[in-house]
């Protein structure tokens, strides 16, 4: 079977994201927000998805290569055909200006001839309402306006407009620029402005990477993951989305096609750990504030996920689109917002704790620590024995999950720290009781005969989420119990290739067919924790080979073929890579000059 890879490059500026194919086609771009309708969406429907491409027209086909300008989110695609070669440089402007970041809804394409006299054809046909609305075109002096959305989309260019409107090919014999905007148009000199924006955006990303704290262990992979993770943050609110796409199937024909353009509370601890591990506190603070803002609105329970504005209702609907490689349904919204997922209370408390105990952060004024800890404790106490959908959000299965109890345990420890810092003896006593109760429930998941913790009380099934018992310190990595637990998980969930399944038992949609990359990186971390450091490094090196040609990771991998599946790029997978590399580097570090 042929290996399936997402041959796509990612660009973005923390206001929007775009995916660009190796043939220069913009396969996915949503405006004006991460969770808006696509304006280019051929990833899900060739007919209704519109088009924005700069393709060669010479007979005999073409070859292409795609790279990033090193240490940036500036993408270069080079095309070679029989009549010549050219380069397309794609980027979303981002740089400091007027004491804030300039991050417009502006997509810039620089088109340069490299050799010969290549003939190219430019097509630009944005769509609205997920492909249901064809936009009207209005020709102006030096731009084309696309009308029909709430705000105007405008293409400003020094390519003859006739060639674009008629999609006629032309000889590329000098550098050309295309600037696509939503809302505020480009009203400045075209060539010099594009060059300045490119220079300043490149400089911004170079400075950002230089300020990243990482070890020497696979720096290139960590830098690419950090850059990808950075632009998954919707800077306006601080939310970080799980992925830029919707409905890319977890496995072909599985119908596990979900909209991941939202912010999952379950990811909070891991995302903030990743940014902490690479020393980027501005992103942490923005995300802290997003989570804290949600916390002030919570009444009876936290949802598993929220919209990037903090919106609670994310009603799931199906769209009349062909689907990725014909995989249906195509969904927007996500019904998981209605689920009960009780680990979120501990997740929030553990994640927000650094705001109150880490001296690098100014004291927050949005949410008093006593109120946060008291409310989180109450919610954990009242839901302690309530079955839930668990980390993997089972739709019709409710259990008392080990992973949920682990975050009650961790949340109790976080509440203890807050209580001690405040001198609140009552809160400290409540937190201690919660820790003891959570510990009791976790131990009820222990199968003494096999020496392993199962996924839930009364269940025999194993789940990769229980790797977190080791990673979060519930099990001492040096203990025989931790080492045995890891061995038993390996036996059932690890593939010969070093990949890890979430679980192997049937769920609402059958038995999972593909492995989940974040679990594979958790496994690498667990190996490091139990002292199997050489194995951890070797397994890490296996995993990064499942990235695409640019170092970008999907959600899922087919262990038999190495194919990428699931929404792409997956922030969770890149978080896993960053944290696993940090764990290995931290364990490998030795004082200089010591053998």
C-alpha positions in Angstrom: 0.0 0.0 0.0 1.3 3.5 -0.9 2.2 5.8 2.0 -0.2 8.7 2.3 1.3 12.0 3.3 -0.2 15.5 3.6 2.1 17.2 1.1 1.1 20.6 2.5 2.9 23.6 3.9 1.5 25.7 6.7 1.6 29.5 6.9 0.0 31.8 9.4 0.4 34.9 11.6 -1.8 34.1 14.7 -4.8 35.7 12.9 -5.3 33.1 10.2 -3.8 29.9 8.9 -3.3 28.5 5.4 -2.3 25.2 3.9 -0.5 25.2 0.5 0.2 22.2 -1.7 3.4 21.4 -3.4 1.7 22.5 -6.7 1.2 26.0 -5.2 -2.5 25.6 -4.7 -4.0 27.0 -1.5 -5.9 24.0 -0.3 -7.2 25.5 3.0 -7.7 29.0 4.3 -10.4 30.3 6.5 -11.3 34.0 6.9 -11.8 36.0 9.0 -11.2 33.6 11.9 -9.7 30.2 12.4 -13.2 28.7 12.7 -14.8 30.7 9.9 -15.9 29.2 6.6 -13.0 28.5 4.2 -12.5 30.8 1.3 -10.2 28.2 -0.2 -11.2 24.6 0.7 -10.2 22.2 -2.1 -8.9 20.0 0.6 -12.5 19.0 1.2 -14.1 19.6 -2.2 -12.4 20.2 -5.6 -15.5 21.7 -7.1 -16.8 23.8 -4.2 -13.5 24.6 -2.6 -12.5 27.5 -5.0 -8.9 27.8 -6.1 -5.8 30.0 -5.7 -2.9 28.5 -7.6 0.1 29.5 -9.7 0.7 26.5 -11.9 2.9 25.9 -15.0 1.3 25.2 -18.3 4.2 23.5 -20.2 3.5 20.0 -21.5 5.1 17.1 -19.8 4.2 17.9 -16.2 6.5 19.4 -13.6 8.5 18.7 -10.5 8.3 20.7 -7.3 10.1 21.2 -4.0 8.9 22.9 -0.9 10.9 24.3 2.0 10.7 27.0 4.7 13.0 29.9 4.9 15.0 28.5 7.9 13.5 29.2 11.3 10.5 30.9 9.9 6.9 30.3 8.8 7.7 31.7 5.4 7.1 29.0 2.8 8.9 28.6 -0.6 7.6 26.3 -3.4 9.8 25.8 -6.4 8.4 24.5 -9.7 10.4 23.2 -12.6 8.8 22.5 -15.9 10.0 21.9 -19.5 10.1 25.7 -20.3 11.7 26.9 -17.0 11.5 27.2 -13.3 10.0 29.6 -10.8 9.6 30.1 -7.1 6.5 31.1 -5.1 7.2 32.6 -1.6 4.1 32.5 0.6 3.6 34.2 4.0 1.3 35.9 6.3 2.8 39.2 7.6 3.6 39.4 11.2 6.0 41.8 12.9 6.1 44.4 15.7 4.6 47.8 14.9 3.3 50.6 17.1 4.0 48.7 20.3 1.9 45.7 19.1 2.0 43.0 16.5 0.9 43.7 13.0 -1.0 40.6 11.9 -3.4 41.5 9.1 -5.8 39.3 7.2 -3.4 39.5 4.4 -1.8 36.7 2.4 1.2 37.6 0.2 2.6 35.6 -2.7 5.9 36.5 -4.3 6.4 35.0 -7.8 10.0 34.9 -9.1 11.4 33.4 -12.3 14.5 31.2 -11.6 15.4 29.7 -15.0 14.2 29.7 -18.6 11.0 31.4 -19.7 8.3 29.6 -17.7 4.6 30.1 -18.6 2.2 30.1 -15.7 -1.5 30.3 -15.1 -2.9 32.1 -12.0 -6.3 31.2 -10.8 -8.0 33.0 -7.9 -11.6 32.0 -7.1 -12.4 32.4 -3.4 -15.7 31.0 -2.1 -18.1 31.7 0.8 -20.3 29.7 3.1 -18.4 26.5 2.8 -18.6 26.4 -0.9 -22.2 27.4 -1.3 -21.6 31.0 -2.2 -19.8 32.0 -5.4 -18.4 35.5 -5.0 -19.0 38.2 -7.5 -15.9 39.7 -9.1 -15.4 43.5 -9.7 -12.4 44.6 -11.8 -10.7 47.8 -10.7 -7.6 49.6 -11.8 -5.0 47.4 -10.1 -7.0 44.9 -8.2 -9.9 42.5 -8.3 -12.6 42.7 -5.7 -14.5 39.6 -4.6 -17.9 40.5 -3.2 -20.6 38.7 -1.3 -19.2 38.2 2.2 -19.5 40.5 5.1 -16.3 42.2 4.0 -14.5 42.5 0.7 -11.8 40.1 -0.4 -9.3 42.0 -2.6 -6.5 40.7 -4.8 -4.0 43.4 -5.5 -1.3 42.5 -8.0 1.1 43.7 -10.7 0.1 40.8 -13.0 -2.2 41.9 -15.8 -5.7 41.4 -14.3 -7.0 40.1 -17.6 -4.7 37.0 -17.3 -6.1 36.3 -13.9 -9.8 36.9 -14.7 -9.6 34.8 -17.8 -7.1 32.3 -16.3 -4.9 32.7 -19.3 -1.2 31.7 -19.1 1.6 34.2 -19.5 5.4 34.2 -19.6 6.9 34.9 -16.2 10.0 37.1 -17.0 10.1 39.3 -13.9 9.1 39.2 -10.2 5.4 39.5 -9.6 3.4 40.0 -6.4 -0.1 39.0 -5.3 -1.7 40.3 -2.1 -5.0 38.9 -1.0 -6.8 40.7 1.8 -10.0 40.4 3.8 -11.5 43.6 5.0 -8.9 46.3 5.0 -7.1 46.3 1.7 -3.5 47.0 0.9 -3.3 50.8 0.2 0.4 51.3 -0.3 3.1 50.7 -3.0 2.9 47.0 -4.0 6.4 45.9 -4.6 8.2 47.8 -1.9 5.6 47.0 0.7 5.6 43.3 -0.1 9.4 43.2 0.2 9.4 45.2 3.5 6.7 42.9 4.9 8.7 39.8 3.8 11.9 41.1 5.3 10.2 42.2 8.6 8.2 38.9 8.9 11.4 36.9 8.3 13.2 38.9 10.9 10.4 38.5 13.4 10.4 34.7 13.1 14.2 34.6 13.4 14.1 36.7 16.6 11.3 34.5 18.0 13.3 31.3 17.4 16.5 32.9 18.9 14.5 33.5 22.1 13.4 29.9 22.3 15.0 27.8 25.1 15.8 24.3 23.7 18.5 21.8 24.2 20.6 20.3 21.4 18.5 17.2 21.0 16.9 17.3 17.6 16.7 21.1 17.6 15.5 21.3 14.0 12.4 19.2 14.8 11.7 21.1 18.0 12.0 24.5 16.2 9.6 23.5 13.5 7.1 22.1 16.1 7.4 25.3 18.1 6.8 27.5 15.0 3.8 25.4 14.0 2.4 25.5 17.6 2.9 29.3 17.8 0.6 30.1 14.8 -2.1 27.8 16.2 -2.7 30.4 18.8 -5.5 32.8 17.9 -3.7 35.8 19.4 -6.8 38.0 19.7 -8.2 35.9 22.5 -5.2 33.7 23.4 -7.0 30.4 22.4 -4.9 27.6 21.0 -6.8 25.4 18.5 -6.2 21.6 18.2 -5.7 21.8 14.4 -6.4 24.2 11.5 -8.7 21.8 9.7 -12.0 19.9 9.9 -13.1 16.5 8.8 -9.7 15.0 7.7 -10.5 11.3 8.7 -8.6 9.5 11.4 -8.6 6.5 9.0 -10.0 6.2 5.5 -13.7 5.2 5.6 -13.8 5.4 9.4 -16.3 8.4 9.6 -14.1 9.6 12.4 -14.1 13.1 10.8 -14.2 15.9 13.3 -13.8 19.7 13.4 -10.7 20.5 15.4 -10.7 24.3 15.1 -11.5 24.7 18.7 -9.8 24.9 22.1 -9.8 21.7 24.1 -9.5 22.1 27.9 -7.9 18.6 28.0 -4.9 20.0 26.1 -4.3 22.9 28.5 -1.7 21.3 30.8 0.3 19.9 27.9 0.3 23.0 25.8 1.3 25.3 28.6 4.0 22.8 29.6 5.3 22.9 26.0 5.5 26.7 26.0 7.2 26.6 29.4 9.7 24.1 28.2 10.7 26.3 25.3 10.7 29.5 27.4 7.9 31.4 25.7 5.9 33.1 28.4 4.0 35.6 26.2 2.1 32.8 24.6 1.5 31.2 28.0 0.1 34.4 29.5 -2.3 34.9 26.6 -3.5 31.3 26.9 -3.8 31.7 30.7 -6.0 34.7 30.2 -8.2 32.8 27.7 -8.7 29.9 30.2 -9.2 32.3 33.1 -11.8 34.2 31.2 -13.7 30.9 30.6 -13.3 30.0 34.3 -15.2 33.1 35.4 -18.2 32.1 33.3 -18.4 28.5 34.4 -21.5 27.6 36.5 -22.2 23.9 36.8 -19.4 22.4 34.7 -16.5 23.0 32.3 -17.1 21.8 28.8 -14.4 19.7 27.2 -13.9 22.4 24.5 -14.8 26.0 23.7 -14.7 28.2 20.6 -11.8 30.6 20.1 -13.9 33.4 21.5 -14.9 31.3 24.5 -18.2 30.4 22.8 -19.9 27.5 24.5 -22.4 26.3 21.9 -20.5 24.5 19.1 -23.4 22.7 17.4 -22.3 20.0 15.1 -23.7 19.9 11.6 -22.8 18.1 8.3 -22.1 19.9 5.1 -22.8 18.8 1.5 -19.2 18.6 0.5 -17.3 15.7 -1.2 -14.9 15.2 1.7 -11.2 14.6 1.8 -10.5 11.8 -0.7 -14.3 11.2 -0.7 -14.4 10.6 3.1 -17.7 11.8 4.5 -19.3 13.2 6.5 -17.8 16.7 6.5 -18.6 18.3 9.9 -18.4 21.7 11.4 -18.9 22.3 15.1 -18.2 19.5 17.5 -20.8 17.7 19.6 -18.1 16.9 22.2 -18.9 20.2 23.8 -22.0 18.6 25.3 -20.0 15.7 26.9 -19.1 15.2 30.5 -15.3 15.1 30.9 -14.4 15.6 34.5 -10.6 15.7 34.1 -11.0 19.3 32.9 -11.3 20.7 36.5 -7.9 19.4 37.5 -6.5 20.4 34.1 -7.5 24.0 34.5 -6.2 24.3 38.1 -2.9 22.6 37.3 -2.5 24.7 34.2 -3.3 28.0 35.9 -1.2 27.3 39.0 2.0 28.9 37.6 0.2 32.3 37.4 0.2 32.2 41.2 3.4 30.4 42.1 5.9 31.3 39.3 7.6 34.6 40.1 8.2 35.2 36.4 4.5 36.1 36.0 2.9 39.3 37.4 0.1 38.6 39.8 -3.1 38.1 37.8 -5.9 40.5 38.3 -8.5 38.5 36.4 -9.1 35.7 38.8 -8.2 35.6 42.5 -6.4 32.3 43.2 -8.6 31.5 46.2 -11.8 31.7 44.2 -10.3 29.6 41.4 -9.0 26.9 43.7 -12.2 26.8 45.8 -14.5 26.5 42.8 -12.2 23.9 41.1 -12.2 21.9 44.4 -15.9 22.0 44.6 -16.3 20.7 41.0 -13.8 17.9 41.6 -15.5 16.9 44.8 -19.0 16.8 43.3 -17.9 14.9 40.2 -15.5 12.5 41.9 -17.6 9.4 41.4 -19.5 10.5 38.3 -18.8 8.4 35.2 -17.6 10.5 32.2 -16.7 10.3 28.5 -13.0 10.3 29.3 -10.1 11.9 27.6 -11.0 10.3 24.2 -14.6 11.6 24.4 -16.5 8.4 23.9 -20.0 9.4 22.7 -22.0 6.5 24.1 -19.7 5.1 26.8 -19.4 6.5 30.3 -16.9 5.1 32.8 -15.0 6.1 35.9 -11.7 6.7 34.1 -8.3 6.4 35.7 -7.1 9.5 33.8 -9.9 11.6 35.3 -8.9 10.5 38.8 -5.3 11.4 38.0 -6.2 15.0 37.2 -8.3 15.1 40.4 -5.1 14.0 42.2 -3.0 16.6 40.4 -5.6 19.3 40.9 -5.7 18.5 44.6 -1.9 19.0 44.7 -2.3 22.3 42.9 -5.0 23.4 45.3 -2.7 22.5 48.2 0.0 24.8 46.9 -2.5 27.7 46.5 -3.9 27.0 50.0 -0.4 27.1 51.6 0.6 30.3 49.8 -2.6 31.9 51.1 -2.4 30.3 54.6 -5.9 28.8 54.1 -6.0 25.8 56.3 -9.6 24.8 55.4 -8.7 24.8 51.7 -5.6 22.8 52.4 -7.6 20.2 54.3 -10.1 19.9 51.5 -7.3 19.5 48.9 -5.7 16.8 51.0 -9.0 14.9 51.3 -9.4 15.1 47.5 -5.9 13.7 46.9 -6.6 10.8 49.2 -10.0 10.1 47.5 -8.5 10.3 44.0 -5.6 8.1 45.0 -8.1 5.5 46.3 -10.0 5.5 42.9 -6.8 5.3 40.9 -5.8 2.3 42.9 -9.2 0.7 42.2 -8.0 0.7 38.5 -4.9 -1.4 39.4 -4.9 -4.9 38.1 -2.5 -6.6 40.5 -2.4 -9.8 38.6 -1.0 -8.1 35.5 0.8 -5.3 37.3 -0.9 -2.6 35.3 -3.5 0.2 35.7 -6.5 -0.2 33.5 -8.4 2.6 31.8 -11.3 2.6 34.3 -12.6 1.1 37.5 -13.9 -2.4 36.8 -12.4 -2.5 33.3 -9.8 -4.8 31.9 -9.0 -2.5 29.0 -5.7 -0.7 28.7 -5.3 2.9 27.6 -2.3 5.0 26.6 -3.6 7.9 28.8 -2.4 5.9 31.8 1.2 6.7 30.7 0.5 10.0 32.4 0.6 8.2 35.8 4.3 8.1 35.2 4.8 11.4 33.5 2.9 13.4 36.2 4.7 11.7 39.0 1.9 9.6 40.5 4.1 6.6 39.9 7.8 7.1 40.7 9.7 6.4 37.5 12.3 4.5 39.4 9.8 2.2 41.0 9.2 -1.4 39.9 5.5 -0.5 39.7 6.0 2.2 37.1 8.4 0.0 35.1 6.0 -3.0 35.1 3.0 -0.7 34.2 5.0 0.6 31.2 5.9 -2.9 30.0 2.3 -4.1 30.1 1.2 -1.1 28.1 3.9 -1.8 25.6 2.7 -5.4 25.2 -0.8 -4.3 24.2 -0.6 -0.9 22.7 2.8 -0.5 21.0 3.3 -1.5 17.4 6.6 -2.9 16.1 7.3 0.5 14.6 7.2 2.2 18.0 3.8 3.8 17.5 1.2 3.7 20.2 -2.6 3.1 19.9 -4.8 5.1 22.3 -6.6 1.8 23.1 -7.4 -1.4 21.2 -10.9 -2.1 22.5 -14.0 -1.1 20.5 -15.6 2.3 20.9 -18.6 4.0 19.4 -17.2 3.6 15.9 -15.5 0.2 16.1 -11.9 -0.6 16.8 -9.3 2.2 16.2 -7.4 1.6 13.0 -4.6 4.2 13.3 -2.2 5.1 16.1 -2.3 8.4 17.8 0.9 10.4 17.7 0.6 12.2 21.0 0.5 8.8 22.7 3.7 7.7 21.0 5.4 10.8 22.3 4.0 10.1 25.8 5.6 6.7 25.5 8.9 8.3 24.7 8.6 10.5 27.8 7.7 7.5 29.9 10.8 5.6 28.7 12.9 8.5 29.8 11.2 8.7 33.2 11.9 5.0 34.0 15.5 5.4 33.0 15.4 3.7 29.5 17.0 6.8 28.0 18.7 5.2 25.0 15.4 3.6 24.0 13.6 6.9 24.5 16.0 8.7 22.1 15.8 5.9 19.5 12.0 5.8 19.6 11.9 9.6 19.3 14.0 9.4 16.1 11.6 6.8 14.7 8.6 9.1 15.4 10.0 12.2 13.7 10.2 10.2 10.4 6.4 10.2 10.3 6.5 14.0 9.7 5.9 15.3 6.2 8.5 16.8 4.0 8.5 20.0 6.1 8.5 18.4 9.5 4.8 18.8 10.1 2.8 16.1 12.0 -0.7 14.8 11.6 -2.9 13.5 14.3 -2.8 9.8 13.4 -0.4 7.4 11.7 -1.2 4.1 10.1 1.4 1.8 11.6 1.5 -0.6 8.6 2.0 2.0 5.9 3.3 5.0 7.8 0.5 7.1 6.3 -0.6 10.4 7.9 -4.3 10.7 8.8 -6.5 13.0 10.9 -6.6 16.7 11.1 -3.4 18.5 10.0 -1.2 19.9 11.3 -2.1 18.6 14.7 -1.0 21.0 17.5 -1.3 18.1 20.0 1.3 16.1 18.1 3.7 19.0 18.0 3.2 19.6 21.7 4.0 15.9 22.2 7.3 16.3 20.2 8.4 19.4 22.1 7.7 17.9 25.5 9.3 14.5 24.7 12.4 16.2 23.3 12.6 18.4 26.5 12.3 15.3 28.7 15.1 13.5 26.9 17.4 16.5 26.8 16.7 17.2 30.5 17.7 13.6 31.3 20.7 13.7 29.0 22.1 16.9 30.3 25.4 16.6 32.2 27.6 19.4 33.7 30.1 20.5 31.1 33.5 18.9 31.3 32.0 15.9 33.2 32.4 12.6 31.5 
